[in-house]
Amino acid sequence: MLLPAVLLLLMQVPPAPAKVDQTPAKVDPAPAKPDPIPPARIELTTPFPVRLGSVGPREIREAVYGIKSLHDRPFHLRVLDLSLGLSLDEAQLASPLQPGEVRMVTVKVDPAGLVGPVKGAVRLGTDDPGQPNYILRYDMMVRPEVTVDAERRSFGEVAPHESPELGFHFRREGGDPLKLVLASEIPAYLDAELASSDEGSDLRLTLRPRRLKPGVTAGLEVLKVATNAPKQPLFTLYVDWRLALPVVPEPARVVFTEPKTTLLALELRSRDGKPFRILRTEIQGRGFQVLDAPGPEAARQVLRIRRTGTSPEALLRITCSNLEGSLDVPLRYLDPKARPARPVVPAPAPAPEEHRHHH
């Protein structure tokens, strides 16, 4: 009867511990360090980059680079690439640079076809496989071929009897003689003249206030001037002015916009603050009436204007003691019934419905 006792002992013996894999884990090797870039074998002995400053559109310049060899043996340089407008006589690089040698390399810079701030470079290569490319840089500001001394001028305040003048001076640097043509319509109250000389071309303007329409007291003129320069075919110029009347009307035009409005005020103010007298008022046209008779002199006067009909326009002419000629103020009635109706935009057609198929 020993067999059951042996089985009982075997059941009480603890199981053997599992084997642990003590083989060291594989560790990925550290990434290889990139090869260091070899030190440069040349040194520039001139300021870098070369700054050529302001350059005319046809002005050939030279950029000079002093190159010193830091190599321990002779080595060659060669041109790999040139920016637009650059040229380099490669005979300068024909012989190898000797250790410690300083060589002056001249690059010609032609700005033709360029304008404004320009940056460029020469890219050199060597016969040393461990050397990177060398880049010689330069920058410059290429002046435009045609210039104008100002893009905006002002006549300032102009009295009705004056005819002030002003001008724009154009200059072309190099190339063919400059030719100008007015490319925009000139208003009737402005005289324009183009004149050429050895120093350039001029656009001369004369303001004629007597040609202004009544109620026009200020303006900003936009003028287009075409040239024969390929890079600058068109210039846009601005001219402003303001009419300095001894008597300033406020508003400059009396405009009735509503049928129920039949009375508006026109204020007349002396520009210099001194009293003046209204000598006479006259309306040319029908449908309007001045309610106030001329009164005593004052620096500020008010006239009441009544609309008596549906006439679209008339002209109020006011004669004052401090004014040569008359002060003309347009009178307008914008009848809503006479205004053109807004075009009716047709509604978009409805999208076609999808046909459903029943099975």
Secondary structure, 3 states (H helix, E strand, C coil): CCHHHHHHHHHHCCCCCCCCCCCCCCCCCCCCCCCCCCCCCEEECCCCCEEEEEECCCCCEEEEEEEEECCCCCECEEEEEECCCEECCHHHHCCCECCCCEEEEEEEECCCCCCEEEEEEEEEEECCCCCCCEEEEEEEEECCCEEECCCEEEEEEECCCCCCEEEEEEEECCCCCCCEEECCCCCCCEEEEEEEECCEEEEEEEECHHHCCCCCCEEEEEEEEEECCCCCCEEEEEEEEEECCCEEEECCCEEECCCCCCEEEEEEEECCCCCECEEEEEEECCCEEECCCCCCCECEEEEEEEECCCCCEEEEEEEECCCCCCEEEEEEECCCCCCCCCCCCCCCCCCCCCCCCCC
